[in-house]
Amino acid sequence: MPAHSMQLTADELQSRLSRNHLANWMGLRVVHAAAGQIRLSSPWRDEFISNPDHRFAHGGILATLLDTAGSYAVATLLGKPAQTIDMRVDFLRPGFESELMTDANVLHFGRTVASVDASVFNRENRLLATGRMVFLTSGR
């Protein structure tokens, strides 16, 4: 990806993220941000549990983490979170009770769309899910 300048600081990204009701409920925090990259953390919540017998996170929680991190990785370049227009998720292993970390990297940032790869890890740095998203960048 050609070099682009960062449009929002980590503090500005956190401020925007905190205004998102779902992200705020999930306790999402910006750990690191650079142009086209972001790392978010989420503390474990019992409400994430899909299967009470095995206590692992619902796939929708992992997908939400991927989508949110992707949107905010684009925001580092666009100056605002971007709308998702396509998303693919691969669930690789269950996410048991643990802090969840999500990394997202912009692969392509164009006039109309951006492509992003993202990954969710547990606190042991085991990969739980990956995603590839496309976001709308036109109408800046």
Contacts in CASP RR format, 6 or more apart in sequence:
PFRMAT RR
TARGET T0000
AUTHOR 0000-0000-0000
METHOD contacts of the structure
MODEL  1
MPAHSMQLTADELQSRLSRNHLANWMGLRVVHAAAGQIRLSSPWRDEFIS
NPDHRFAHGGILATLLDTAGSYAVATLLGKPAQTIDMRVDFLRPGFESEL
MTDANVLHFGRTVASVDASVFNRENRLLATGRMVFLTSGR
1 36 0 8 1.000
1 106 0 8 1.000
1 107 0 8 1.000
1 108 0 8 1.000
1 109 0 8 1.000
3 35 0 8 1.000
4 35 0 8 1.000
4 36 0 8 1.000
4 77 0 8 1.000
4 109 0 8 1.000
5 35 0 8 1.000
5 77 0 8 1.000
6 33 0 8 1.000
6 34 0 8 1.000
6 35 0 8 1.000
6 36 0 8 1.000
6 76 0 8 1.000
6 77 0 8 1.000
7 75 0 8 1.000
7 76 0 8 1.000
7 77 0 8 1.000
7 78 0 8 1.000
7 79 0 8 1.000
8 16 0 8 1.000
8 33 0 8 1.000
8 75 0 8 1.000
8 76 0 8 1.000
8 79 0 8 1.000
8 80 0 8 1.000
9 33 0 8 1.000
10 30 0 8 1.000
10 32 0 8 1.000
10 33 0 8 1.000
13 30 0 8 1.000
13 33 0 8 1.000
13 38 0 8 1.000
13 72 0 8 1.000
13 75 0 8 1.000
13 76 0 8 1.000
14 29 0 8 1.000
14 30 0 8 1.000
16 72 0 8 1.000
16 75 0 8 1.000
16 80 0 8 1.000
16 81 0 8 1.000
17 23 0 8 1.000
17 24 0 8 1.000
17 28 0 8 1.000
17 29 0 8 1.000
17 30 0 8 1.000
17 40 0 8 1.000
17 68 0 8 1.000
17 72 0 8 1.000
18 24 0 8 1.000
20 28 0 8 1.000
20 68 0 8 1.000
20 81 0 8 1.000
22 64 0 8 1.000
23 68 0 8 1.000
26 42 0 8 1.000
26 45 0 8 1.000
26 61 0 8 1.000
26 64 0 8 1.000
26 65 0 8 1.000
27 42 0 8 1.000
27 43 0 8 1.000
28 40 0 8 1.000
28 41 0 8 1.000
28 42 0 8 1.000
28 65 0 8 1.000
28 68 0 8 1.000
29 40 0 8 1.000
29 41 0 8 1.000
29 42 0 8 1.000
30 38 0 8 1.000
30 39 0 8 1.000
30 40 0 8 1.000
30 72 0 8 1.000
31 39 0 8 1.000
31 40 0 8 1.000
31 41 0 8 1.000
31 101 0 8 1.000
32 38 0 8 1.000
32 39 0 8 1.000
33 39 0 8 1.000
33 72 0 8 1.000
33 76 0 8 1.000
34 76 0 8 1.000
35 76 0 8 1.000
35 77 0 8 1.000
36 73 0 8 1.000
36 74 0 8 1.000
36 76 0 8 1.000
36 77 0 8 1.000
36 105 0 8 1.000
36 106 0 8 1.000
36 109 0 8 1.000
37 73 0 8 1.000
37 76 0 8 1.000
37 103 0 8 1.000
37 104 0 8 1.000
37 105 0 8 1.000
37 106 0 8 1.000
38 69 0 8 1.000
38 70 0 8 1.000
38 72 0 8 1.000
38 73 0 8 1.000
38 76 0 8 1.000
38 103 0 8 1.000
38 104 0 8 1.000
39 69 0 8 1.000
39 101 0 8 1.000
39 102 0 8 1.000
39 103 0 8 1.000
39 104 0 8 1.000
40 65 0 8 1.000
40 68 0 8 1.000
40 69 0 8 1.000
40 72 0 8 1.000
40 101 0 8 1.000
40 102 0 8 1.000
40 104 0 8 1.000
41 99 0 8 1.000
41 100 0 8 1.000
41 101 0 8 1.000
41 102 0 8 1.000
42 65 0 8 1.000
42 99 0 8 1.000
42 100 0 8 1.000
42 101 0 8 1.000
42 102 0 8 1.000
43 99 0 8 1.000
44 97 0 8 1.000
44 98 0 8 1.000
44 99 0 8 1.000
44 100 0 8 1.000
48 57 0 8 1.000
48 58 0 8 1.000
48 61 0 8 1.000
49 55 0 8 1.000
49 56 0 8 1.000
49 57 0 8 1.000
49 58 0 8 1.000
50 56 0 8 1.000
50 57 0 8 1.000
50 58 0 8 1.000
50 59 0 8 1.000
50 61 0 8 1.000
54 94 0 8 1.000
54 96 0 8 1.000
55 96 0 8 1.000
55 97 0 8 1.000
56 94 0 8 1.000
56 95 0 8 1.000
56 96 0 8 1.000
57 94 0 8 1.000
57 95 0 8 1.000
57 96 0 8 1.000
57 100 0 8 1.000
57 128 0 8 1.000
59 89 0 8 1.000
59 91 0 8 1.000
59 129 0 8 1.000
61 100 0 8 1.000
62 89 0 8 1.000
62 91 0 8 1.000
62 95 0 8 1.000
62 100 0 8 1.000
62 120 0 8 1.000
62 128 0 8 1.000
62 129 0 8 1.000
63 87 0 8 1.000
63 89 0 8 1.000
63 129 0 8 1.000
65 100 0 8 1.000
65 102 0 8 1.000
65 118 0 8 1.000
65 120 0 8 1.000
65 129 0 8 1.000
66 87 0 8 1.000
66 89 0 8 1.000
66 102 0 8 1.000
66 104 0 8 1.000
66 118 0 8 1.000
66 119 0 8 1.000
66 120 0 8 1.000
66 129 0 8 1.000
66 130 0 8 1.000
66 131 0 8 1.000
66 133 0 8 1.000
67 84 0 8 1.000
67 87 0 8 1.000
67 133 0 8 1.000
68 102 0 8 1.000
69 102 0 8 1.000
69 103 0 8 1.000
69 104 0 8 1.000
69 118 0 8 1.000
70 82 0 8 1.000
70 104 0 8 1.000
70 106 0 8 1.000
70 116 0 8 1.000
70 118 0 8 1.000
70 133 0 8 1.000
70 135 0 8 1.000
71 81 0 8 1.000
71 82 0 8 1.000
71 83 0 8 1.000
71 84 0 8 1.000
71 133 0 8 1.000
71 135 0 8 1.000
72 81 0 8 1.000
72 104 0 8 1.000
73 104 0 8 1.000
73 105 0 8 1.000
73 106 0 8 1.000
73 116 0 8 1.000
73 118 0 8 1.000
74 81 0 8 1.000
74 82 0 8 1.000
74 106 0 8 1.000
74 109 0 8 1.000
74 114 0 8 1.000
74 116 0 8 1.000
74 135 0 8 1.000
74 137 0 8 1.000
75 81 0 8 1.000
75 82 0 8 1.000
76 106 0 8 1.000
77 106 0 8 1.000
77 109 0 8 1.000
77 114 0 8 1.000
78 109 0 8 1.000
78 114 0 8 1.000
78 137 0 8 1.000
78 140 0 8 1.000
82 114 0 8 1.000
82 135 0 8 1.000
82 136 0 8 1.000
82 137 0 8 1.000
83 135 0 8 1.000
83 136 0 8 1.000
84 133 0 8 1.000
84 134 0 8 1.000
84 135 0 8 1.000
84 136 0 8 1.000
85 113 0 8 1.000
85 134 0 8 1.000
85 135 0 8 1.000
85 136 0 8 1.000
86 133 0 8 1.000
86 134 0 8 1.000
87 131 0 8 1.000
87 132 0 8 1.000
87 133 0 8 1.000
87 134 0 8 1.000
88 131 0 8 1.000
88 132 0 8 1.000
88 133 0 8 1.000
89 129 0 8 1.000
89 130 0 8 1.000
89 131 0 8 1.000
90 129 0 8 1.000
90 130 0 8 1.000
90 131 0 8 1.000
91 128 0 8 1.000
91 129 0 8 1.000
92 127 0 8 1.000
92 128 0 8 1.000
92 129 0 8 1.000
92 130 0 8 1.000
93 126 0 8 1.000
93 127 0 8 1.000
93 128 0 8 1.000
94 128 0 8 1.000
95 122 0 8 1.000
95 128 0 8 1.000
96 122 0 8 1.000
98 122 0 8 1.000
98 123 0 8 1.000
98 124 0 8 1.000
99 122 0 8 1.000
99 123 0 8 1.000
100 120 0 8 1.000
100 121 0 8 1.000
100 122 0 8 1.000
100 128 0 8 1.000
101 120 0 8 1.000
101 121 0 8 1.000
101 122 0 8 1.000
101 123 0 8 1.000
101 125 0 8 1.000
102 118 0 8 1.000
102 119 0 8 1.000
102 120 0 8 1.000
102 121 0 8 1.000
103 118 0 8 1.000
103 119 0 8 1.000
103 121 0 8 1.000
104 116 0 8 1.000
104 117 0 8 1.000
104 118 0 8 1.000
104 119 0 8 1.000
105 116 0 8 1.000
105 117 0 8 1.000
105 118 0 8 1.000
106 114 0 8 1.000
106 115 0 8 1.000
106 116 0 8 1.000
107 115 0 8 1.000
107 116 0 8 1.000
107 117 0 8 1.000
108 114 0 8 1.000
108 115 0 8 1.000
109 137 0 8 1.000
110 137 0 8 1.000
111 137 0 8 1.000
111 138 0 8 1.000
112 136 0 8 1.000
112 137 0 8 1.000
112 138 0 8 1.000
113 134 0 8 1.000
113 135 0 8 1.000
113 136 0 8 1.000
113 137 0 8 1.000
113 138 0 8 1.000
114 134 0 8 1.000
114 135 0 8 1.000
114 137 0 8 1.000
115 132 0 8 1.000
115 133 0 8 1.000
115 134 0 8 1.000
115 135 0 8 1.000
116 132 0 8 1.000
116 133 0 8 1.000
116 134 0 8 1.000
116 135 0 8 1.000
117 130 0 8 1.000
117 131 0 8 1.000
117 132 0 8 1.000
118 130 0 8 1.000
118 131 0 8 1.000
118 132 0 8 1.000
118 133 0 8 1.000
119 127 0 8 1.000
119 129 0 8 1.000
119 130 0 8 1.000
119 131 0 8 1.000
120 127 0 8 1.000
120 128 0 8 1.000
120 129 0 8 1.000
120 130 0 8 1.000
121 127 0 8 1.000
121 128 0 8 1.000
122 128 0 8 1.000
END
